[in-house]
Amino acid sequence: MEKKLVLSILGMVMAECALVGLMIVGKAAMSRGMSNFVFVFYSNGLASLILFPSAFLFHRSVRPPLTFSILCWFFLLGLLGCFAQIFGYAGIYYSSAALGTAMLNLTPGVTFILAIVFRMEKAYLRSSSFQAKLLGTTVSIAGAFIVTFYKGPALLLTSQPSGLSYSLLLQHSNWVIGGLLLAIDCLFCSAWIITQASILKKFPAELIVVFFYCFFVTIQSAVVCLVAERDLSAWSFKTDMRLIAILYSAVFGSAFQLGVTTWCLHRTGPVFVSMFKPLGIVISVVMGVIFLGDSFYLGSLIGAIVIVLGFYSLMWGKAREEKMGMDAGVKKLESSSQKVPLLSNYIGEA
């Protein structure tokens, strides 16, 4: 038990580092002139090639039937993911990786709102768990407004930048536009999570779902690139950073990060996995200052703290709701088991 816990903690720390690293290399590549549309296309195309053999080999014994209806769901999942990635990378380019990881903590709250709208979540206003989730969502959204519209004085400034850091510091950073783009990214991510949950109920083969997701994102992003990116030089690998970013995104951003998170999810549960999301803010601040020359502002610190408080309130409400559901199931089982001997005695006496 202790070994499993240590491995799960180590795995989640590595997964968060991989996710933040994806944001760092993505911003570095885009700052070197790579389009976010082309970046999404290349990274998902390579991820599809990596996942294709492993997905179908892993599910070779038990594979659900692949119908036209399921393919349509995969297409919708890819469309949501395509827009989420495009808006997400654009938001990171205009702001910072620290803001990107802070805004990611909004996703559970937005998912909760969408679940209520689509009647996947019942609104019990007198329930303490529902009140905690509602409060957490409200606080998280308030934190997002703070981190987007209030920048404040710089708490960490990089001095004497050189090389890559210097070139990145010269890039224009529009904080408000970046925050709004990341908020739209959270909206698409939440819709993606709800759609994925619905698909997995119909098609419980996780790796095949991920493969088709990356495959359709590749096709959809190619169409977007042909419309939005007319400059042919944007498709070339003029700098090593572009190639490194694409390889990192495909291998670590898709295969490794998703695989480790899924492994930890199966062994510890969603609440444990979610607890490590705020850790990404700390990692992104450190890596952003060291590798990108990003500055860390007071508004980011205050907003991140508020978002994390709201995040944990929502997770507490979710954990309490699950515990109440388990307790209710145990009580129902105990009551039914108590009735069986009475019925047996009655039959025996007859």
C-alpha beads as a LAMMPS data file, in Angstrom:
LAMMPS data file: protein, C-alpha beads

350 atoms
349 bonds

1 atom types
1 bond types

-500.0 500.0 xlo xhi
-500.0 500.0 ylo yhi
-500.0 500.0 zlo zhi

Masses

1 110.0

Atoms # bond

1 1 1 0.000 0.000 0.000
2 1 1 2.803 2.404 0.957
3 1 1 4.794 1.501 -2.176
4 1 1 1.725 2.078 -4.366
5 1 1 1.183 5.492 -2.783
6 1 1 4.826 6.531 -3.285
7 1 1 4.747 5.416 -6.940
8 1 1 1.453 7.263 -7.502
9 1 1 2.842 10.493 -5.980
10 1 1 6.024 10.200 -8.064
11 1 1 3.964 9.448 -11.181
12 1 1 1.681 12.477 -10.738
13 1 1 4.640 14.816 -10.127
14 1 1 6.252 13.530 -13.343
15 1 1 2.951 13.907 -15.228
16 1 1 2.553 17.522 -14.084
17 1 1 6.165 18.250 -15.052
18 1 1 5.488 16.757 -18.505
19 1 1 2.356 18.894 -18.925
20 1 1 4.109 22.110 -17.899
21 1 1 7.069 21.176 -20.087
22 1 1 4.667 20.898 -23.023
23 1 1 3.509 24.469 -22.417
24 1 1 7.112 25.683 -22.108
25 1 1 8.373 24.099 -25.335
26 1 1 5.159 25.077 -27.126
27 1 1 5.626 28.736 -26.230
28 1 1 9.312 28.569 -27.127
29 1 1 8.504 27.136 -30.584
30 1 1 5.771 29.712 -31.239
31 1 1 8.076 32.511 -30.093
32 1 1 10.544 31.280 -32.716
33 1 1 7.902 31.849 -35.420
34 1 1 5.963 28.575 -35.460
35 1 1 2.198 28.905 -35.875
36 1 1 0.019 27.382 -33.150
37 1 1 -2.141 25.844 -35.915
38 1 1 0.838 24.048 -37.449
39 1 1 2.097 23.003 -34.017
40 1 1 -1.248 21.330 -33.218
41 1 1 -1.222 19.566 -36.614
42 1 1 2.322 18.176 -36.360
43 1 1 2.127 17.112 -32.703
44 1 1 -1.189 15.260 -33.084
45 1 1 -0.106 13.677 -36.366
46 1 1 3.025 12.236 -34.758
47 1 1 1.037 11.171 -31.658
48 1 1 -1.389 9.286 -33.944
49 1 1 1.490 7.355 -35.514
50 1 1 2.837 6.458 -32.065
51 1 1 -0.540 5.426 -30.651
52 1 1 -1.822 3.448 -33.662
53 1 1 0.107 0.170 -33.114
54 1 1 0.035 0.272 -29.307
55 1 1 -3.706 1.050 -29.089
56 1 1 -4.858 -1.820 -31.283
57 1 1 -2.322 -4.282 -29.852
58 1 1 -3.364 -3.461 -26.275
59 1 1 -7.064 -3.973 -27.079
60 1 1 -6.590 -6.876 -29.519
61 1 1 -8.383 -9.436 -27.311
62 1 1 -11.399 -7.328 -26.284
63 1 1 -12.324 -4.646 -28.804
64 1 1 -15.805 -3.040 -28.881
65 1 1 -17.471 -2.779 -32.325
66 1 1 -16.484 0.364 -34.224
67 1 1 -19.748 1.751 -35.648
68 1 1 -20.473 4.886 -37.696
69 1 1 -22.144 6.432 -34.638
70 1 1 -18.982 5.931 -32.557
71 1 1 -16.853 7.472 -35.325
72 1 1 -19.128 10.531 -35.293
73 1 1 -18.560 10.829 -31.535
74 1 1 -14.791 10.555 -32.133
75 1 1 -15.051 13.341 -34.721
76 1 1 -16.877 15.575 -32.209
77 1 1 -14.274 14.769 -29.529
78 1 1 -11.501 15.684 -31.956
79 1 1 -13.226 18.941 -32.927
80 1 1 -13.524 20.037 -29.285
81 1 1 -9.917 19.044 -28.605
82 1 1 -8.674 20.802 -31.738
83 1 1 -10.226 24.132 -30.709
84 1 1 -9.071 23.625 -27.096
85 1 1 -5.450 23.156 -28.211
86 1 1 -5.516 26.078 -30.665
87 1 1 -6.961 28.506 -28.100
88 1 1 -4.760 27.091 -25.330
89 1 1 -1.450 27.507 -27.182
90 1 1 -2.481 30.971 -28.387
91 1 1 -3.309 31.951 -24.792
92 1 1 0.066 30.703 -23.529
93 1 1 1.851 32.615 -26.299
94 1 1 0.195 35.898 -25.318
95 1 1 0.632 35.354 -21.555
96 1 1 2.753 32.698 -19.831
97 1 1 2.870 29.022 -18.905
98 1 1 2.146 29.968 -15.262
99 1 1 -1.145 31.603 -16.265
100 1 1 -1.936 28.587 -18.447
101 1 1 -1.536 26.102 -15.580
102 1 1 -3.471 28.372 -13.202
103 1 1 -6.393 28.591 -15.634
104 1 1 -6.379 24.794 -16.080
105 1 1 -7.690 24.548 -12.525
106 1 1 -10.889 26.192 -13.788
107 1 1 -11.736 23.092 -15.832
108 1 1 -13.496 21.136 -13.022
109 1 1 -15.678 24.151 -12.204
110 1 1 -16.650 24.768 -15.841
111 1 1 -17.309 21.035 -16.254
112 1 1 -19.592 21.179 -13.208
113 1 1 -21.574 24.080 -14.751
114 1 1 -21.902 22.303 -18.107
115 1 1 -22.968 19.091 -16.351
116 1 1 -25.811 21.009 -14.655
117 1 1 -26.822 22.668 -17.946
118 1 1 -26.967 19.314 -19.762
119 1 1 -28.688 17.670 -16.736
120 1 1 -25.828 15.266 -16.099
121 1 1 -25.565 16.687 -12.562
122 1 1 -28.593 17.106 -10.305
123 1 1 -28.873 20.364 -8.368
124 1 1 -29.599 19.582 -4.713
125 1 1 -29.365 23.085 -3.241
126 1 1 -29.646 21.867 0.375
127 1 1 -26.868 19.307 -0.027
128 1 1 -23.549 20.309 1.566
129 1 1 -21.585 18.591 -1.217
130 1 1 -23.477 20.518 -3.915
131 1 1 -22.999 23.781 -1.998
132 1 1 -19.245 23.110 -1.734
133 1 1 -19.002 22.444 -5.478
134 1 1 -21.035 25.556 -6.283
135 1 1 -18.896 27.686 -3.943
136 1 1 -15.685 26.228 -5.367
137 1 1 -16.823 26.961 -8.921
138 1 1 -17.722 30.561 -8.044
139 1 1 -14.428 31.165 -6.219
140 1 1 -12.422 29.623 -9.100
141 1 1 -14.115 31.884 -11.643
142 1 1 -13.414 34.900 -9.395
143 1 1 -9.743 33.849 -9.276
144 1 1 -9.684 33.610 -13.078
145 1 1 -10.929 37.208 -13.318
146 1 1 -8.197 38.333 -10.905
147 1 1 -5.387 36.531 -12.711
148 1 1 -6.605 37.829 -16.105
149 1 1 -7.452 41.462 -15.436
150 1 1 -5.044 42.292 -12.583
151 1 1 -1.363 41.916 -13.352
152 1 1 0.172 43.895 -10.496
153 1 1 3.866 44.434 -9.780
154 1 1 6.434 41.809 -10.744
155 1 1 7.495 39.502 -7.890
156 1 1 10.122 37.607 -9.894
157 1 1 12.102 39.353 -12.623
158 1 1 14.849 37.774 -14.686
159 1 1 17.982 39.865 -14.829
160 1 1 20.576 39.942 -17.601
161 1 1 18.733 37.645 -19.992
162 1 1 20.708 35.972 -22.734
163 1 1 20.079 33.716 -25.707
164 1 1 16.585 32.276 -25.882
165 1 1 15.370 34.094 -22.774
166 1 1 16.336 37.466 -24.261
167 1 1 14.496 36.805 -27.537
168 1 1 11.416 35.649 -25.679
169 1 1 11.398 38.720 -23.430
170 1 1 11.183 40.897 -26.522
171 1 1 7.896 39.242 -27.554
172 1 1 4.764 41.297 -26.984
173 1 1 2.645 39.784 -24.201
174 1 1 -0.973 40.832 -23.987
175 1 1 -2.069 39.481 -20.623
176 1 1 -5.823 40.087 -20.955
177 1 1 -6.103 38.525 -24.412
178 1 1 -4.047 35.548 -23.207
179 1 1 -6.295 35.075 -20.168
180 1 1 -9.473 35.245 -22.271
181 1 1 -8.084 32.733 -24.784
182 1 1 -7.183 30.377 -21.924
183 1 1 -10.700 30.780 -20.473
184 1 1 -12.134 29.694 -23.856
185 1 1 -9.665 26.792 -23.795
186 1 1 -11.099 25.716 -20.391
187 1 1 -14.619 25.821 -21.839
188 1 1 -13.652 23.528 -24.714
189 1 1 -11.679 21.255 -22.335
190 1 1 -14.732 20.872 -20.096
191 1 1 -16.955 20.030 -23.061
192 1 1 -14.252 17.580 -24.173
193 1 1 -14.269 15.848 -20.762
194 1 1 -18.063 15.456 -20.799
195 1 1 -17.997 14.121 -24.373
196 1 1 -15.161 11.718 -23.552
197 1 1 -17.048 10.379 -20.511
198 1 1 -20.076 9.728 -22.723
199 1 1 -17.937 7.962 -25.354
200 1 1 -16.174 5.707 -22.825
201 1 1 -19.565 4.412 -21.645
202 1 1 -20.309 3.315 -25.217
203 1 1 -16.753 2.378 -26.228
204 1 1 -14.626 1.367 -23.174
205 1 1 -11.259 1.114 -24.951
206 1 1 -9.214 4.067 -23.701
207 1 1 -6.166 3.869 -25.981
208 1 1 -8.259 3.462 -29.136
209 1 1 -10.319 6.500 -28.099
210 1 1 -7.109 8.517 -27.630
211 1 1 -5.780 7.348 -31.015
212 1 1 -8.929 8.372 -32.904
213 1 1 -8.979 11.642 -30.976
214 1 1 -5.440 12.511 -32.135
215 1 1 -6.220 11.241 -35.642
216 1 1 -9.274 13.484 -36.076
217 1 1 -7.490 16.472 -34.505
218 1 1 -4.755 15.989 -37.129
219 1 1 -7.289 16.106 -39.995
220 1 1 -9.257 19.027 -38.537
221 1 1 -6.162 21.085 -37.712
222 1 1 -4.861 20.452 -41.260
223 1 1 -8.042 22.030 -42.641
224 1 1 -7.659 24.984 -40.260
225 1 1 -4.002 25.385 -41.297
226 1 1 -4.885 25.461 -45.001
227 1 1 -7.401 28.251 -44.342
228 1 1 -5.618 30.298 -41.665
229 1 1 -1.915 29.677 -42.391
230 1 1 -1.036 30.604 -45.990
231 1 1 2.693 31.113 -45.320
232 1 1 4.481 27.918 -46.433
233 1 1 7.551 28.767 -44.338
234 1 1 5.454 28.200 -41.199
235 1 1 5.384 24.476 -42.044
236 1 1 9.164 24.099 -42.154
237 1 1 11.527 23.119 -39.333
238 1 1 13.810 26.133 -39.637
239 1 1 14.950 25.861 -36.026
240 1 1 15.724 22.876 -33.842
241 1 1 13.286 24.178 -31.213
242 1 1 10.325 23.504 -33.529
243 1 1 11.309 19.858 -34.001
244 1 1 12.042 19.412 -30.274
245 1 1 8.647 20.906 -29.359
246 1 1 6.765 18.615 -31.750
247 1 1 8.623 15.487 -30.594
248 1 1 8.109 16.433 -26.949
249 1 1 4.413 17.138 -27.490
250 1 1 3.799 13.807 -29.239
251 1 1 5.835 11.585 -26.898
252 1 1 5.531 13.259 -23.495
253 1 1 2.465 15.457 -23.977
254 1 1 0.269 12.660 -25.315
255 1 1 1.650 9.160 -24.706
256 1 1 3.607 9.583 -21.443
257 1 1 1.507 12.178 -19.618
258 1 1 -1.803 10.516 -20.499
259 1 1 -0.491 7.027 -19.729
260 1 1 0.911 7.922 -16.303
261 1 1 -2.212 9.890 -15.331
262 1 1 -4.465 6.981 -16.367
263 1 1 -2.277 4.534 -14.409
264 1 1 -2.526 6.687 -11.258
265 1 1 -6.261 7.217 -11.823
266 1 1 -6.942 3.473 -11.846
267 1 1 -4.970 2.923 -8.612
268 1 1 -5.847 5.938 -6.491
269 1 1 -9.028 7.533 -7.883
270 1 1 -9.891 10.902 -9.439
271 1 1 -9.670 12.948 -6.218
272 1 1 -6.027 11.959 -5.629
273 1 1 -5.109 12.761 -9.247
274 1 1 -6.904 16.123 -9.103
275 1 1 -5.028 17.110 -5.939
276 1 1 -1.811 17.482 -7.951
277 1 1 -3.185 19.951 -10.500
278 1 1 -2.251 23.067 -8.455
279 1 1 1.321 21.716 -8.283
280 1 1 1.601 22.603 -11.962
281 1 1 1.428 26.311 -11.065
282 1 1 4.579 26.066 -8.928
283 1 1 6.416 23.989 -11.546
284 1 1 5.430 26.367 -14.368
285 1 1 6.592 29.447 -12.422
286 1 1 10.020 27.908 -11.767
287 1 1 10.462 26.525 -15.310
288 1 1 9.088 29.697 -16.912
289 1 1 11.516 31.941 -15.048
290 1 1 14.512 29.635 -15.695
291 1 1 13.931 28.619 -19.339
292 1 1 11.734 31.363 -20.817
293 1 1 12.689 34.422 -18.819
294 1 1 9.051 34.939 -17.787
295 1 1 8.227 37.315 -14.966
296 1 1 5.875 36.316 -12.154
297 1 1 3.369 38.974 -11.097
298 1 1 1.396 39.661 -7.907
299 1 1 -1.905 39.272 -9.768
300 1 1 -0.877 35.774 -10.862
301 1 1 -0.038 34.816 -7.264
302 1 1 -3.313 36.137 -5.782
303 1 1 -5.429 34.748 -8.610
304 1 1 -3.716 31.342 -8.466
305 1 1 -4.303 31.079 -4.689
306 1 1 -8.001 31.944 -5.135
307 1 1 -8.372 29.434 -7.995
308 1 1 -6.683 26.681 -5.961
309 1 1 -8.958 27.367 -2.954
310 1 1 -11.993 27.093 -5.205
311 1 1 -10.536 23.984 -6.831
312 1 1 -10.097 22.181 -3.506
313 1 1 -13.585 23.239 -2.360
314 1 1 -15.043 21.676 -5.492
315 1 1 -12.953 18.512 -5.060
316 1 1 -14.026 18.248 -1.404
317 1 1 -17.664 18.462 -2.450
318 1 1 -17.104 15.781 -5.092
319 1 1 -15.312 13.479 -2.611
320 1 1 -18.067 13.956 -0.033
321 1 1 -20.730 13.200 -2.645
322 1 1 -18.956 9.959 -3.601
323 1 1 -18.572 8.976 0.064
324 1 1 -22.269 9.601 0.725
325 1 1 -23.123 7.459 -2.292
326 1 1 -20.905 4.624 -1.010
327 1 1 -22.383 4.879 2.498
328 1 1 -25.894 4.748 1.073
329 1 1 -24.958 1.637 -0.917
330 1 1 -23.512 -0.055 2.187
331 1 1 -26.634 0.729 4.236
332 1 1 -28.845 -0.646 1.480
333 1 1 -26.741 -3.811 1.348
334 1 1 -26.885 -4.229 5.138
335 1 1 -30.648 -3.756 5.229
336 1 1 -31.151 -6.324 2.484
337 1 1 -28.830 -8.814 4.210
338 1 1 -30.777 -8.433 7.446
339 1 1 -34.021 -9.283 5.677
340 1 1 -32.697 -12.553 4.226
341 1 1 -32.280 -14.478 7.546
342 1 1 -35.737 -13.379 8.693
343 1 1 -37.231 -14.737 5.487
344 1 1 -35.223 -17.966 5.854
345 1 1 -36.395 -18.415 9.446
346 1 1 -39.964 -17.798 8.403
347 1 1 -39.712 -20.463 5.661
348 1 1 -38.010 -22.870 8.047
349 1 1 -40.720 -22.483 10.686
350 1 1 -43.389 -23.032 8.039

Bonds

1 1 1 2
2 1 2 3
3 1 3 4
4 1 4 5
5 1 5 6
6 1 6 7
7 1 7 8
8 1 8 9
9 1 9 10
10 1 10 11
11 1 11 12
12 1 12 13
13 1 13 14
14 1 14 15
15 1 15 16
16 1 16 17
17 1 17 18
18 1 18 19
19 1 19 20
20 1 20 21
21 1 21 22
22 1 22 23
23 1 23 24
24 1 24 25
25 1 25 26
26 1 26 27
27 1 27 28
28 1 28 29
29 1 29 30
30 1 30 31
31 1 31 32
32 1 32 33
33 1 33 34
34 1 34 35
35 1 35 36
36 1 36 37
37 1 37 38
38 1 38 39
39 1 39 40
40 1 40 41
41 1 41 42
42 1 42 43
43 1 43 44
44 1 44 45
45 1 45 46
46 1 46 47
47 1 47 48
48 1 48 49
49 1 49 50
50 1 50 51
51 1 51 52
52 1 52 53
53 1 53 54
54 1 54 55
55 1 55 56
56 1 56 57
57 1 57 58
58 1 58 59
59 1 59 60
60 1 60 61
61 1 61 62
62 1 62 63
63 1 63 64
64 1 64 65
65 1 65 66
66 1 66 67
67 1 67 68
68 1 68 69
69 1 69 70
70 1 70 71
71 1 71 72
72 1 72 73
73 1 73 74
74 1 74 75
75 1 75 76
76 1 76 77
77 1 77 78
78 1 78 79
79 1 79 80
80 1 80 81
81 1 81 82
82 1 82 83
83 1 83 84
84 1 84 85
85 1 85 86
86 1 86 87
87 1 87 88
88 1 88 89
89 1 89 90
90 1 90 91
91 1 91 92
92 1 92 93
93 1 93 94
94 1 94 95
95 1 95 96
96 1 96 97
97 1 97 98
98 1 98 99
99 1 99 100
100 1 100 101
101 1 101 102
102 1 102 103
103 1 103 104
104 1 104 105
105 1 105 106
106 1 106 107
107 1 107 108
108 1 108 109
109 1 109 110
110 1 110 111
111 1 111 112
112 1 112 113
113 1 113 114
114 1 114 115
115 1 115 116
116 1 116 117
117 1 117 118
118 1 118 119
119 1 119 120
120 1 120 121
121 1 121 122
122 1 122 123
123 1 123 124
124 1 124 125
125 1 125 126
126 1 126 127
127 1 127 128
128 1 128 129
129 1 129 130
130 1 130 131
131 1 131 132
132 1 132 133
133 1 133 134
134 1 134 135
135 1 135 136
136 1 136 137
137 1 137 138
138 1 138 139
139 1 139 140
140 1 140 141
141 1 141 142
142 1 142 143
143 1 143 144
144 1 144 145
145 1 145 146
146 1 146 147
147 1 147 148
148 1 148 149
149 1 149 150
150 1 150 151
151 1 151 152
152 1 152 153
153 1 153 154
154 1 154 155
155 1 155 156
156 1 156 157
157 1 157 158
158 1 158 159
159 1 159 160
160 1 160 161
161 1 161 162
162 1 162 163
163 1 163 164
164 1 164 165
165 1 165 166
166 1 166 167
167 1 167 168
168 1 168 169
169 1 169 170
170 1 170 171
171 1 171 172
172 1 172 173
173 1 173 174
174 1 174 175
175 1 175 176
176 1 176 177
177 1 177 178
178 1 178 179
179 1 179 180
180 1 180 181
181 1 181 182
182 1 182 183
183 1 183 184
184 1 184 185
185 1 185 186
186 1 186 187
187 1 187 188
188 1 188 189
189 1 189 190
190 1 190 191
191 1 191 192
192 1 192 193
193 1 193 194
194 1 194 195
195 1 195 196
196 1 196 197
197 1 197 198
198 1 198 199
199 1 199 200
200 1 200 201
201 1 201 202
202 1 202 203
203 1 203 204
204 1 204 205
205 1 205 206
206 1 206 207
207 1 207 208
208 1 208 209
209 1 209 210
210 1 210 211
211 1 211 212
212 1 212 213
213 1 213 214
214 1 214 215
215 1 215 216
216 1 216 217
217 1 217 218
218 1 218 219
219 1 219 220
220 1 220 221
221 1 221 222
222 1 222 223
223 1 223 224
224 1 224 225
225 1 225 226
226 1 226 227
227 1 227 228
228 1 228 229
229 1 229 230
230 1 230 231
231 1 231 232
232 1 232 233
233 1 233 234
234 1 234 235
235 1 235 236
236 1 236 237
237 1 237 238
238 1 238 239
239 1 239 240
240 1 240 241
241 1 241 242
242 1 242 243
243 1 243 244
244 1 244 245
245 1 245 246
246 1 246 247
247 1 247 248
248 1 248 249
249 1 249 250
250 1 250 251
251 1 251 252
252 1 252 253
253 1 253 254
254 1 254 255
255 1 255 256
256 1 256 257
257 1 257 258
258 1 258 259
259 1 259 260
260 1 260 261
261 1 261 262
262 1 262 263
263 1 263 264
264 1 264 265
265 1 265 266
266 1 266 267
267 1 267 268
268 1 268 269
269 1 269 270
270 1 270 271
271 1 271 272
272 1 272 273
273 1 273 274
274 1 274 275
275 1 275 276
276 1 276 277
277 1 277 278
278 1 278 279
279 1 279 280
280 1 280 281
281 1 281 282
282 1 282 283
283 1 283 284
284 1 284 285
285 1 285 286
286 1 286 287
287 1 287 288
288 1 288 289
289 1 289 290
290 1 290 291
291 1 291 292
292 1 292 293
293 1 293 294
294 1 294 295
295 1 295 296
296 1 296 297
297 1 297 298
298 1 298 299
299 1 299 300
300 1 300 301
301 1 301 302
302 1 302 303
303 1 303 304
304 1 304 305
305 1 305 306
306 1 306 307
307 1 307 308
308 1 308 309
309 1 309 310
310 1 310 311
311 1 311 312
312 1 312 313
313 1 313 314
314 1 314 315
315 1 315 316
316 1 316 317
317 1 317 318
318 1 318 319
319 1 319 320
320 1 320 321
321 1 321 322
322 1 322 323
323 1 323 324
324 1 324 325
325 1 325 326
326 1 326 327
327 1 327 328
328 1 328 329
329 1 329 330
330 1 330 331
331 1 331 332
332 1 332 333
333 1 333 334
334 1 334 335
335 1 335 336
336 1 336 337
337 1 337 338
338 1 338 339
339 1 339 340
340 1 340 341
341 1 341 342
342 1 342 343
343 1 343 344
344 1 344 345
345 1 345 346
346 1 346 347
347 1 347 348
348 1 348 349
349 1 349 350
